[in-house]
Every structure is written in C-alpha cells, then in structure tokens.
Amino acid sequence: INNNNDVQMNLQKLNKLADSFAPSSGRLANNKGDLGDLVDNELTKAADAIAAAAARLAKLKNKPKDGYSTYELRIHDSILDAALAVTNAIAQLIKAATATQQEIVQAGRGSSSRTAFYKKNNRWTEGLISAAKAVASSTNTLIETADGVLSGRNSPEQLIVASNDVAASTAQLVAASRVKAGFMSKSQETLETASKAVGAACRALVRQVQSMIKDRDQDEERVDYGKLGAHEFKVREMEQQVEILQLENNLASARQRLGEMRKISYQE
C-alpha cells in the first residue's frame, strides 16, 4: 500500500512539472463552453454506450438459435456471457470514474469554478476526455466483433484483439484519474478495484476464445502423419515450412505497420 501511495504522489508531482513546461492546449484552453459540462457529457456518453452494448448483448443472447448444434450453442452462450461480464464490469468502472473525477474537482478547485479547474489542468482534462471516449469506442468494437464472430463475419482472433483493446482503454482511464486523485482516496480505490474487475472479465473472455480456437485448430489438423507415404510426408513438411516463413514475414510487416500507426496516434 505504501508503495502505491508513493507512486501516486510521484505521479502527481511529475504531472505538475509537465504542466509547467508544456504549452497550453488550444483545443481546451480556448474552449468557450463549460468544460465541466464537456467532461460530464463524455462520461455520460461512455455510460450510455456501455448500457447500449449490454442491451445489444442481451438481444443477441435471446436471438433464435435454430440449426445450432449443442457444441455451437455452448460456444455461443459462453462468448456472450463472457462479453456481458466485460460490459457489466465496465459499467461499474464508468460509475467509479465519474465519482473519482467529481472528488478530484471538488478537492482541487478551491473557491474557483469547475470550468476554471479544468482549464487550469487542460492537459489532464484532455487525457480524461480521451480516455472516456476510448472506453466507449473499444466497448462498441468488442460487441461488434463478438456479434461478427458468432455470425461468422469475424475471426476469433479479432475478438481477442478487441478484448485487449478494452483492457488497455480502461487502464488509460484509471491512469488519468490516478494522476490527480487525492492521497488514500476511497473513490480512486473503488476505481482501481473496478479496473481489476474489467481486466479479469477481459481475460476470461480471451480464455473462452482461445478454447474456441484450440477446438477449431484440432478439428482442422486431424491428420495421421504416420500413415502418409514418404513423398507425401515430405511435401506436407515443406508446405508447413513455407507457411511458417510466410507467417513470419507477414508478422514482421504487420508489426512495422502497427508501429507506424502508433507513432501517429501518440503525436495526436
């Protein structure tokens, strides 16, 4: 606990130092409206997006399942249950983030207005708004992808990526709050607990999908190589070597493209 408090206090010092050197952000520093309302609206939008995602999952769960085998029904329900657990955990996270944000403003603004506090801390405010948007967006993507996997439009691997993106965006939101949270803040503690619940739910979803992938791959690879002739065995072996080389090249190219994309996102 003491180590966590030390980290939190050092983060706050670092943030103040960065604010003193960084130029004011034009987007928020010059904003004519109420920044308090802007932040509240983004958190409300995030909460609404999560509620809509949960409703969509419930609708998917109640869709007719005629033609599904027993195995397909089990996969269908397990993925939806895991995705619903993620959205429920995120809903609690957004509630906790809203409470923490209100506590931070109340403690930090003194006699000034909410808008003055947000303008004074415009870089932190931008980070908070960006994090709230990221949570809403990644959750929507998760539900879209889960629907796509169940209907055959998306691959299970895409659902793993979407789940990891949700975990990353929630960590971003928690980090934004942690920088300004008060010492031993109960609201921040609740937010941290909610974040852990989201992470656990995301990992559970990934485990379900990995199990699905394993079953799929086992079905595709049921070949008795011991019964193959020498020539056919050699051909199969070379095919696998070629496939591995192609995949390694594709992986290197994909990592390079992802690195270039992340450079742009960091600049923004």
Phi and psi in degrees as GROMACS dihedral restraints (atoms count N, CA, C in turn):
[ dihedral_restraints ]
;  ai    aj    ak    al  type     phi  dphi    fc
    3     4     5     6     1   -60.7    20    10
    4     5     6     7     1   -39.7    20    10
    6     7     8     9     1   -62.2    20    10
    7     8     9    10     1   -41.2    20    10
    9    10    11    12     1   -62.8    20    10
   10    11    12    13     1   -41.0    20    10
   12    13    14    15     1   -65.3    20    10
   13    14    15    16     1   -40.1    20    10
   15    16    17    18     1   -62.2    20    10
   16    17    18    19     1   -42.8    20    10
   18    19    20    21     1   -61.9    20    10
   19    20    21    22     1   -44.0    20    10
   21    22    23    24     1   -62.4    20    10
   22    23    24    25     1   -44.1    20    10
   24    25    26    27     1   -66.1    20    10
   25    26    27    28     1   -38.9    20    10
   27    28    29    30     1   -68.3    20    10
   28    29    30    31     1   -35.7    20    10
   30    31    32    33     1   -61.6    20    10
   31    32    33    34     1   -42.3    20    10
   33    34    35    36     1   -64.2    20    10
   34    35    36    37     1   -41.2    20    10
   36    37    38    39     1   -64.0    20    10
   37    38    39    40     1   -42.9    20    10
   39    40    41    42     1   -64.2    20    10
   40    41    42    43     1   -40.0    20    10
   42    43    44    45     1   -63.9    20    10
   43    44    45    46     1   -42.4    20    10
   45    46    47    48     1   -63.1    20    10
   46    47    48    49     1   -39.9    20    10
   48    49    50    51     1   -65.9    20    10
   49    50    51    52     1   -42.4    20    10
   51    52    53    54     1   -64.0    20    10
   52    53    54    55     1   -40.5    20    10
   54    55    56    57     1   -62.4    20    10
   55    56    57    58     1   -34.7    20    10
   57    58    59    60     1   -71.1    20    10
   58    59    60    61     1   -26.8    20    10
   60    61    62    63     1   -94.8    20    10
   61    62    63    64     1   -29.3    20    10
   63    64    65    66     1   -78.3    20    10
   64    65    66    67     1   144.9    20    10
   66    67    68    69     1   -70.5    20    10
   67    68    69    70     1   154.2    20    10
   69    70    71    72     1   -65.4    20    10
   70    71    72    73     1   142.0    20    10
   72    73    74    75     1   -79.6    20    10
   73    74    75    76     1   127.4    20    10
   75    76    77    78     1   -65.0    20    10
   76    77    78    79     1   -32.2    20    10
   78    79    80    81     1   -62.9    20    10
   79    80    81    82     1   -41.0    20    10
   81    82    83    84     1  -103.6    20    10
   82    83    84    85     1   -34.6    20    10
   84    85    86    87     1   -61.6    20    10
   85    86    87    88     1   -32.3    20    10
   87    88    89    90     1   -98.7    20    10
   88    89    90    91     1     9.0    20    10
   90    91    92    93     1   -67.5    20    10
   91    92    93    94     1   130.2    20    10
   93    94    95    96     1   -87.4    20    10
   94    95    96    97     1   -18.5    20    10
   96    97    98    99     1   -86.1    20    10
   97    98    99   100     1  -171.7    20    10
   99   100   101   102     1   -84.6    20    10
  100   101   102   103     1   110.7    20    10
  102   103   104   105     1   -66.1    20    10
  103   104   105   106     1   -29.5    20    10
  105   106   107   108     1   -60.8    20    10
  106   107   108   109     1   -44.0    20    10
  108   109   110   111     1   -65.3    20    10
  109   110   111   112     1   -37.2    20    10
  111   112   113   114     1   -62.2    20    10
  112   113   114   115     1   -46.1    20    10
  114   115   116   117     1   -64.7    20    10
  115   116   117   118     1   -45.8    20    10
  117   118   119   120     1   -58.3    20    10
  118   119   120   121     1   -41.9    20    10
  120   121   122   123     1   -63.6    20    10
  121   122   123   124     1   -40.3    20    10
  123   124   125   126     1   -66.9    20    10
  124   125   126   127     1   -40.6    20    10
  126   127   128   129     1   -67.3    20    10
  127   128   129   130     1   -37.1    20    10
  129   130   131   132     1   -66.2    20    10
  130   131   132   133     1   -42.2    20    10
  132   133   134   135     1   -60.5    20    10
  133   134   135   136     1   -40.8    20    10
  135   136   137   138     1   -62.8    20    10
  136   137   138   139     1   -44.6    20    10
  138   139   140   141     1   -62.2    20    10
  139   140   141   142     1   -41.4    20    10
  141   142   143   144     1   -65.0    20    10
  142   143   144   145     1   -39.4    20    10
  144   145   146   147     1   -64.2    20    10
  145   146   147   148     1   -38.8    20    10
  147   148   149   150     1   -67.0    20    10
  148   149   150   151     1   -42.2    20    10
  150   151   152   153     1   -62.3    20    10
  151   152   153   154     1   -41.1    20    10
  153   154   155   156     1   -65.5    20    10
  154   155   156   157     1   -37.6    20    10
  156   157   158   159     1   -64.8    20    10
  157   158   159   160     1   -43.2    20    10
  159   160   161   162     1   -63.1    20    10
  160   161   162   163     1   -40.6    20    10
  162   163   164   165     1   -64.1    20    10
  163   164   165   166     1   -39.5    20    10
  165   166   167   168     1   -66.1    20    10
  166   167   168   169     1   -40.2    20    10
  168   169   170   171     1   -62.1    20    10
  169   170   171   172     1   -42.6    20    10
  171   172   173   174     1   -61.4    20    10
  172   173   174   175     1   -39.0    20    10
  174   175   176   177     1   -65.4    20    10
  175   176   177   178     1   -42.0    20    10
  177   178   179   180     1   -62.9    20    10
  178   179   180   181     1   -38.4    20    10
  180   181   182   183     1   -65.5    20    10
  181   182   183   184     1   -30.0    20    10
  183   184   185   186     1   -93.4    20    10
  184   185   186   187     1     1.3    20    10
  186   187   188   189     1   -64.8    20    10
  187   188   189   190     1   148.4    20    10
  189   190   191   192     1   -58.3    20    10
  190   191   192   193     1   140.5    20    10
  192   193   194   195     1  -119.6    20    10
  193   194   195   196     1    33.5    20    10
  195   196   197   198     1   -61.7    20    10
  196   197   198   199     1   136.3    20    10
  198   199   200   201     1    92.2    20    10
  199   200   201   202     1    -9.3    20    10
  201   202   203   204     1   -78.9    20    10
  202   203   204   205     1   140.0    20    10
  204   205   206   207     1   -77.7    20    10
  205   206   207   208     1   169.2    20    10
  207   208   209   210     1   -59.9    20    10
  208   209   210   211     1   -40.7    20    10
  210   211   212   213     1   -64.6    20    10
  211   212   213   214     1   -45.1    20    10
  213   214   215   216     1   -63.2    20    10
  214   215   216   217     1   -37.6    20    10
  216   217   218   219     1   -63.7    20    10
  217   218   219   220     1   -40.4    20    10
  219   220   221   222     1   -64.6    20    10
  220   221   222   223     1   -44.0    20    10
  222   223   224   225     1   -63.2    20    10
  223   224   225   226     1   -45.9    20    10
  225   226   227   228     1   -56.0    20    10
  226   227   228   229     1   -52.1    20    10
  228   229   230   231     1   -69.2    20    10
  229   230   231   232     1   -37.6    20    10
  231   232   233   234     1   -67.0    20    10
  232   233   234   235     1   -39.1    20    10
  234   235   236   237     1   -67.8    20    10
  235   236   237   238     1   -44.1    20    10
  237   238   239   240     1   -65.3    20    10
  238   239   240   241     1   -41.1    20    10
  240   241   242   243     1   -62.5    20    10
  241   242   243   244     1   -42.5    20    10
  243   244   245   246     1   -66.8    20    10
  244   245   246   247     1   -40.9    20    10
  246   247   248   249     1   -66.4    20    10
  247   248   249   250     1   -37.3    20    10
  249   250   251   252     1   -66.3    20    10
  250   251   252   253     1   -37.4    20    10
  252   253   254   255     1   -62.4    20    10
  253   254   255   256     1   -36.8    20    10
  255   256   257   258     1   -64.2    20    10
  256   257   258   259     1   -48.5    20    10
  258   259   260   261     1   -65.4    20    10
  259   260   261   262     1   -37.2    20    10
  261   262   263   264     1   -64.2    20    10
  262   263   264   265     1   -40.4    20    10
  264   265   266   267     1   -66.1    20    10
  265   266   267   268     1   -38.4    20    10
  267   268   269   270     1   -67.6    20    10
  268   269   270   271     1   -36.7    20    10
  270   271   272   273     1   -58.8    20    10
  271   272   273   274     1   -42.8    20    10
  273   274   275   276     1   -67.0    20    10
  274   275   276   277     1   -35.7    20    10
  276   277   278   279     1   -62.7    20    10
  277   278   279   280     1   -44.2    20    10
  279   280   281   282     1   -63.8    20    10
  280   281   282   283     1   -40.7    20    10
  282   283   284   285     1   -60.3    20    10
  283   284   285   286     1   -45.7    20    10
  285   286   287   288     1   -66.0    20    10
  286   287   288   289     1   -38.5    20    10
  288   289   290   291     1   -65.1    20    10
  289   290   291   292     1   -39.2    20    10
  291   292   293   294     1   -63.8    20    10
  292   293   294   295     1   -44.5    20    10
  294   295   296   297     1   -64.4    20    10
  295   296   297   298     1   -41.1    20    10
  297   298   299   300     1   -64.9    20    10
  298   299   300   301     1   -43.0    20    10
  300   301   302   303     1   -61.9    20    10
  301   302   303   304     1   -41.9    20    10
  303   304   305   306     1   -64.6    20    10
  304   305   306   307     1   -39.3    20    10
  306   307   308   309     1   -65.9    20    10
  307   308   309   310     1   -41.4    20    10
  309   310   311   312     1   -61.1    20    10
  310   311   312   313     1   -46.1    20    10
  312   313   314   315     1   -65.4    20    10
  313   314   315   316     1   -43.6    20    10
  315   316   317   318     1   -61.7    20    10
  316   317   318   319     1   -40.5    20    10
  318   319   320   321     1   -77.2    20    10
  319   320   321   322     1   -30.1    20    10
  321   322   323   324     1   -96.5    20    10
  322   323   324   325     1   -17.3    20    10
  324   325   326   327     1   -82.8    20    10
  325   326   327   328     1   -22.6    20    10
  327   328   329   330     1    63.2    20    10
  328   329   330   331     1  -126.0    20    10
  330   331   332   333     1   -91.7    20    10
  331   332   333   334     1    -1.9    20    10
  333   334   335   336     1   -82.5    20    10
  334   335   336   337     1   170.8    20    10
  336   337   338   339     1   -81.5    20    10
  337   338   339   340     1   167.0    20    10
  339   340   341   342     1   -60.0    20    10
  340   341   342   343     1   -44.6    20    10
  342   343   344   345     1   -59.3    20    10
  343   344   345   346     1   -41.8    20    10
  345   346   347   348     1   -62.6    20    10
  346   347   348   349     1   -40.3    20    10
  348   349   350   351     1   -63.4    20    10
  349   350   351   352     1   -46.4    20    10
  351   352   353   354     1   -65.2    20    10
  352   353   354   355     1   -37.9    20    10
  354   355   356   357     1   -68.0    20    10
  355   356   357   358     1   -40.0    20    10
  357   358   359   360     1   -62.8    20    10
  358   359   360   361     1   -35.3    20    10
  360   361   362   363     1  -110.5    20    10
  361   362   363   364     1    48.9    20    10
  363   364   365   366     1   -63.7    20    10
  364   365   366   367     1   -33.6    20    10
  366   367   368   369     1   -67.4    20    10
  367   368   369   370     1   -40.3    20    10
  369   370   371   372     1   -66.0    20    10
  370   371   372   373     1   -40.6    20    10
  372   373   374   375     1   -61.4    20    10
  373   374   375   376     1   -43.8    20    10
  375   376   377   378     1   -61.3    20    10
  376   377   378   379     1   -40.6    20    10
  378   379   380   381     1   -63.7    20    10
  379   380   381   382     1   -39.6    20    10
  381   382   383   384     1   -65.3    20    10
  382   383   384   385     1   -45.5    20    10
  384   385   386   387     1   -63.9    20    10
  385   386   387   388     1   -44.5    20    10
  387   388   389   390     1   -60.9    20    10
  388   389   390   391     1   -41.0    20    10
  390   391   392   393     1   -66.4    20    10
  391   392   393   394     1   -41.5    20    10
  393   394   395   396     1   -62.7    20    10
  394   395   396   397     1   -42.5    20    10
  396   397   398   399     1   -63.3    20    10
  397   398   399   400     1   -39.9    20    10
  399   400   401   402     1   -64.7    20    10
  400   401   402   403     1   -39.4    20    10
  402   403   404   405     1   -63.1    20    10
  403   404   405   406     1   -46.9    20    10
  405   406   407   408     1   -62.4    20    10
  406   407   408   409     1   -45.6    20    10
  408   409   410   411     1   -65.0    20    10
  409   410   411   412     1   -45.3    20    10
  411   412   413   414     1   -67.5    20    10
  412   413   414   415     1   -33.5    20    10
  414   415   416   417     1   -67.4    20    10
  415   416   417   418     1   -43.3    20    10
  417   418   419   420     1   -60.0    20    10
  418   419   420   421     1   -42.1    20    10
  420   421   422   423     1   -63.2    20    10
  421   422   423   424     1   -39.9    20    10
  423   424   425   426     1   -59.2    20    10
  424   425   426   427     1   -45.8    20    10
  426   427   428   429     1   -68.8    20    10
  427   428   429   430     1   -41.8    20    10
  429   430   431   432     1   -58.4    20    10
  430   431   432   433     1   -43.2    20    10
  432   433   434   435     1   -69.7    20    10
  433   434   435   436     1   -41.1    20    10
  435   436   437   438     1   -60.3    20    10
  436   437   438   439     1   -44.0    20    10
  438   439   440   441     1   -60.1    20    10
  439   440   441   442     1   -42.7    20    10
  441   442   443   444     1   -64.9    20    10
  442   443   444   445     1   -37.4    20    10
  444   445   446   447     1   -64.7    20    10
  445   446   447   448     1   -44.0    20    10
  447   448   449   450     1   -68.4    20    10
  448   449   450   451     1   -28.6    20    10
  450   451   452   453     1   -97.5    20    10
  451   452   453   454     1    -0.1    20    10
  453   454   455   456     1    88.0    20    10
  454   455   456   457     1     4.8    20    10
  456   457   458   459     1   -82.9    20    10
  457   458   459   460     1   -28.3    20    10
  459   460   461   462     1  -119.3    20    10
  460   461   462   463     1   158.0    20    10
  462   463   464   465     1   -89.4    20    10
  463   464   465   466     1   156.4    20    10
  465   466   467   468     1   -59.2    20    10
  466   467   468   469     1   -33.3    20    10
  468   469   470   471     1   -61.3    20    10
  469   470   471   472     1   -34.2    20    10
  471   472   473   474     1   -64.3    20    10
  472   473   474   475     1   -33.9    20    10
  474   475   476   477     1   -69.5    20    10
  475   476   477   478     1   -34.9    20    10
  477   478   479   480     1   -63.7    20    10
  478   479   480   481     1   -44.3    20    10
  480   481   482   483     1   -61.8    20    10
  481   482   483   484     1   -42.9    20    10
  483   484   485   486     1   -63.7    20    10
  484   485   486   487     1   -39.5    20    10
  486   487   488   489     1   -66.1    20    10
  487   488   489   490     1   -42.0    20    10
  489   490   491   492     1   -63.8    20    10
  490   491   492   493     1   -34.1    20    10
  492   493   494   495     1   -66.9    20    10
  493   494   495   496     1   -37.7    20    10
  495   496   497   498     1   -62.0    20    10
  496   497   498   499     1   -46.9    20    10
  498   499   500   501     1   -60.0    20    10
  499   500   501   502     1   -40.3    20    10
  501   502   503   504     1   -67.5    20    10
  502   503   504   505     1   -40.8    20    10
  504   505   506   507     1   -69.9    20    10
  505   506   507   508     1   -35.6    20    10
  507   508   509   510     1   -69.0    20    10
  508   509   510   511     1   -36.3    20    10
  510   511   512   513     1   -62.9    20    10
  511   512   513   514     1   -36.4    20    10
  513   514   515   516     1   -63.4    20    10
  514   515   516   517     1   -41.7    20    10
  516   517   518   519     1   -66.3    20    10
  517   518   519   520     1   -42.5    20    10
  519   520   521   522     1   -64.6    20    10
  520   521   522   523     1   -41.5    20    10
  522   523   524   525     1   -63.1    20    10
  523   524   525   526     1   -39.0    20    10
  525   526   527   528     1   -61.7    20    10
  526   527   528   529     1   -39.1    20    10
  528   529   530   531     1   -75.0    20    10
  529   530   531   532     1   -37.4    20    10
  531   532   533   534     1   -60.3    20    10
  532   533   534   535     1   -35.1    20    10
  534   535   536   537     1   -59.1    20    10
  535   536   537   538     1   -37.1    20    10
  537   538   539   540     1  -107.1    20    10
  538   539   540   541     1    -4.5    20    10
  540   541   542   543     1   -64.6    20    10
  541   542   543   544     1   148.1    20    10
  543   544   545   546     1   -72.5    20    10
  544   545   546   547     1   160.9    20    10
  546   547   548   549     1   -61.7    20    10
  547   548   549   550     1   127.5    20    10
  549   550   551   552     1    57.4    20    10
  550   551   552   553     1    36.3    20    10
  552   553   554   555     1   -67.7    20    10
  553   554   555   556     1   126.5    20    10
  555   556   557   558     1   -67.7    20    10
  556   557   558   559     1   -37.4    20    10
  558   559   560   561     1   -63.2    20    10
  559   560   561   562     1   -42.9    20    10
  561   562   563   564     1   -66.3    20    10
  562   563   564   565     1   -37.0    20    10
  564   565   566   567     1   -62.2    20    10
  565   566   567   568     1   -41.5    20    10
  567   568   569   570     1   -63.7    20    10
  568   569   570   571     1   -40.1    20    10
  570   571   572   573     1   -64.0    20    10
  571   572   573   574     1   -42.3    20    10
  573   574   575   576     1   -62.6    20    10
  574   575   576   577     1   -41.0    20    10
  576   577   578   579     1   -64.0    20    10
  577   578   579   580     1   -42.1    20    10
  579   580   581   582     1   -63.2    20    10
  580   581   582   583     1   -38.0    20    10
  582   583   584   585     1   -63.9    20    10
  583   584   585   586     1   -40.7    20    10
  585   586   587   588     1   -63.5    20    10
  586   587   588   589     1   -36.5    20    10
  588   589   590   591     1   -65.5    20    10
  589   590   591   592     1   -39.8    20    10
  591   592   593   594     1   -62.9    20    10
  592   593   594   595     1   -45.5    20    10
  594   595   596   597     1   -59.6    20    10
  595   596   597   598     1   -42.7    20    10
  597   598   599   600     1   -64.9    20    10
  598   599   600   601     1   -41.0    20    10
  600   601   602   603     1   -65.7    20    10
  601   602   603   604     1   -39.7    20    10
  603   604   605   606     1   -64.5    20    10
  604   605   606   607     1   -41.8    20    10
  606   607   608   609     1   -65.1    20    10
  607   608   609   610     1   -37.2    20    10
  609   610   611   612     1   -64.4    20    10
  610   611   612   613     1   -40.6    20    10
  612   613   614   615     1   -63.8    20    10
  613   614   615   616     1   -43.6    20    10
  615   616   617   618     1   -61.0    20    10
  616   617   618   619     1   -40.6    20    10
  618   619   620   621     1   -61.9    20    10
  619   620   621   622     1   -41.1    20    10
  621   622   623   624     1   -61.2    20    10
  622   623   624   625     1   -44.4    20    10
  624   625   626   627     1   -68.6    20    10
  625   626   627   628     1   -40.6    20    10
  627   628   629   630     1   -62.6    20    10
  628   629   630   631     1   -36.9    20    10
  630   631   632   633     1   -63.6    20    10
  631   632   633   634     1   -39.8    20    10
  633   634   635   636     1   -63.7    20    10
  634   635   636   637     1   -43.0    20    10
  636   637   638   639     1   -64.8    20    10
  637   638   639   640     1   -41.4    20    10
  639   640   641   642     1   -61.6    20    10
  640   641   642   643     1   -44.4    20    10
  642   643   644   645     1   -62.8    20    10
  643   644   645   646     1   -41.3    20    10
  645   646   647   648     1   -62.8    20    10
  646   647   648   649     1   -45.5    20    10
  648   649   650   651     1   -67.5    20    10
  649   650   651   652     1   -35.5    20    10
  651   652   653   654     1   -65.7    20    10
  652   653   654   655     1   -37.9    20    10
  654   655   656   657     1   -64.5    20    10
  655   656   657   658     1   -36.2    20    10
  657   658   659   660     1   -77.9    20    10
  658   659   660   661     1   -22.3    20    10
  660   661   662   663     1  -107.9    20    10
  661   662   663   664     1    20.2    20    10
  663   664   665   666     1   -80.1    20    10
  664   665   666   667     1    76.7    20    10
  666   667   668   669     1  -123.8    20    10
  667   668   669   670     1   130.3    20    10
  669   670   671   672     1   -88.2    20    10
  670   671   672   673     1    94.0    20    10
  672   673   674   675     1   -67.0    20    10
  673   674   675   676     1   -21.7    20    10
  675   676   677   678     1   -67.2    20    10
  676   677   678   679     1   -20.0    20    10
  678   679   680   681     1   -94.0    20    10
  679   680   681   682     1    -2.1    20    10
  681   682   683   684     1   -79.4    20    10
  682   683   684   685     1   147.5    20    10
  684   685   686   687     1   -70.6    20    10
  685   686   687   688     1   165.3    20    10
  687   688   689   690     1   -59.5    20    10
  688   689   690   691     1   -43.7    20    10
  690   691   692   693     1   -66.8    20    10
  691   692   693   694     1   -47.3    20    10
  693   694   695   696     1   -64.1    20    10
  694   695   696   697     1   -37.6    20    10
  696   697   698   699     1   -61.7    20    10
  697   698   699   700     1   -43.4    20    10
  699   700   701   702     1   -64.8    20    10
  700   701   702   703     1   -39.7    20    10
  702   703   704   705     1   -62.3    20    10
  703   704   705   706     1   -45.8    20    10
  705   706   707   708     1   -61.4    20    10
  706   707   708   709     1   -40.9    20    10
  708   709   710   711     1   -63.2    20    10
  709   710   711   712     1   -44.0    20    10
  711   712   713   714     1   -65.8    20    10
  712   713   714   715     1   -37.8    20    10
  714   715   716   717     1   -60.5    20    10
  715   716   717   718     1   -40.6    20    10
  717   718   719   720     1   -67.5    20    10
  718   719   720   721     1   -38.4    20    10
  720   721   722   723     1   -64.6    20    10
  721   722   723   724     1   -41.0    20    10
  723   724   725   726     1   -63.9    20    10
  724   725   726   727     1   -43.6    20    10
  726   727   728   729     1   -62.8    20    10
  727   728   729   730     1   -41.2    20    10
  729   730   731   732     1   -62.8    20    10
  730   731   732   733     1   -43.7    20    10
  732   733   734   735     1   -62.8    20    10
  733   734   735   736     1   -42.9    20    10
  735   736   737   738     1   -63.3    20    10
  736   737   738   739     1   -42.4    20    10
  738   739   740   741     1   -65.6    20    10
  739   740   741   742     1   -40.2    20    10
  741   742   743   744     1   -63.5    20    10
  742   743   744   745     1   -41.4    20    10
  744   745   746   747     1   -65.3    20    10
  745   746   747   748     1   -42.6    20    10
  747   748   749   750     1   -63.4    20    10
  748   749   750   751     1   -38.8    20    10
  750   751   752   753     1   -64.4    20    10
  751   752   753   754     1   -43.7    20    10
  753   754   755   756     1   -63.1    20    10
  754   755   756   757     1   -41.7    20    10
  756   757   758   759     1   -65.8    20    10
  757   758   759   760     1   -41.8    20    10
  759   760   761   762     1   -64.5    20    10
  760   761   762   763     1   -40.0    20    10
  762   763   764   765     1   -65.3    20    10
  763   764   765   766     1   -38.2    20    10
  765   766   767   768     1   -64.9    20    10
  766   767   768   769     1   -43.8    20    10
  768   769   770   771     1   -63.8    20    10
  769   770   771   772     1   -41.7    20    10
  771   772   773   774     1   -63.2    20    10
  772   773   774   775     1   -40.3    20    10
  774   775   776   777     1   -61.4    20    10
  775   776   777   778     1   -41.5    20    10
  777   778   779   780     1   -65.7    20    10
  778   779   780   781     1   -39.5    20    10
  780   781   782   783     1   -65.3    20    10
  781   782   783   784     1   -40.0    20    10
  783   784   785   786     1   -69.7    20    10
  784   785   786   787     1   -31.6    20    10
  786   787   788   789     1   -59.4    20    10
  787   788   789   790     1   -42.4    20    10
  789   790   791   792     1   -66.8    20    10
  790   791   792   793     1   -42.6    20    10
  792   793   794   795     1   -65.6    20    10
  793   794   795   796     1   -34.4    20    10
  795   796   797   798     1   -67.8    20    10
  796   797   798   799     1   -37.3    20    10
  798   799   800   801     1   -65.2    20    10
  799   800   801   802     1   -33.5    20    10
